[in-house]
Amino acid sequence: MQIKVINKSKNQLPEYKTPYSSGLDLCADLDNDLILRPLQRVLVPTGLFLELPEGYEAQIRPRSGLALKNGITVLNSPGTIDADYRGEIKVILINLSDSDFTIRSGDRICQMVIQRFEHIEFLEVENLNESDRGAGGFGHTGV
């Protein structure tokens, strides 16, 4: 699949790092280093603009290494980019660690997964079919 992209950043286009990767790493596009303090959140520009086909979305997800090693994650994970959005992709990052974290231009800050979706139509009914689980919710299967 090909997706139209405008790259106004100083970075190369995102690419898959391994043959079986589902996510493309997105990089920060900054004029100056950005210090993210503990529990601070910030909107980080990428310089990328997409034209997704109808029926697709882009999901913005944390990078596992940043989360584990530095406590940096995507706040509204997964963030959703709709097919009709034409603005710059910006990423809401938060520092959940107890240390400052420096983001530099070109740093890989998140990953983007392109996903197909279906629009649904609700069918309002009086009851739902029974299932083995029923209404069992949080923790219903034990520890």
URKAUR-V366540 format. One record per residue. N is the residue number from 1. RES is the residue in one letter. PSI is psi in whole degrees, 0 to 359 (none if undefined). Layout:
n=(N,N)
res=(RES,RES)
psi=(PSI,PSI)
This chain:
n=(1,2,3,4,5,6,7,8,9,10,11,12,13,14,15,16,17,18,19,20,21,22,23,24,25,26,27,28,29,30,31,32,33,34,35,36,37,38,39,40,41,42,43,44,45,46,47,48,49,50,51,52,53,54,55,56,57,58,59,60,61,62,63,64,65,66,67,68,69,70,71,72,73,74,75,76,77,78,79,80,81,82,83,84,85,86,87,88,89,90,91,92,93,94,95,96,97,98,99,100,101,102,103,104,105,106,107,108,109,110,111,112,113,114,115,116,117,118,119,120,121,122,123,124,125,126,127,128,129,130,131,132,133,134,135,136,137,138,139,140,141,142,143)
res=(M,Q,I,K,V,I,N,K,S,K,N,Q,L,P,E,Y,K,T,P,Y,S,S,G,L,D,L,C,A,D,L,D,N,D,L,I,L,R,P,L,Q,R,V,L,V,P,T,G,L,F,L,E,L,P,E,G,Y,E,A,Q,I,R,P,R,S,G,L,A,L,K,N,G,I,T,V,L,N,S,P,G,T,I,D,A,D,Y,R,G,E,I,K,V,I,L,I,N,L,S,D,S,D,F,T,I,R,S,G,D,R,I,C,Q,M,V,I,Q,R,F,E,H,I,E,F,L,E,V,E,N,L,N,E,S,D,R,G,A,G,G,F,G,H,T,G,V)
psi=(140,140,131,137,141,128,102,8,176,4,161,165,148,149,157,133,337,161,333,12,140,339,147,129,132,145,150,142,92,150,329,156,150,125,121,110,162,133,8,146,152,150,116,122,152,343,9,141,131,155,95,147,154,137,4,154,162,129,132,120,158,157,128,323,317,320,312,312,329,355,21,127,167,123,314,54,129,140,148,131,116,157,337,4,131,4,178,141,121,148,128,109,150,146,106,9,183,15,151,150,129,128,127,153,133,346,138,119,342,178,151,130,128,127,137,148,164,140,140,164,125,139,104,128,173,328,163,153,145,154,165,322,323,228,10,123,225,118,10,342,3,188,none)
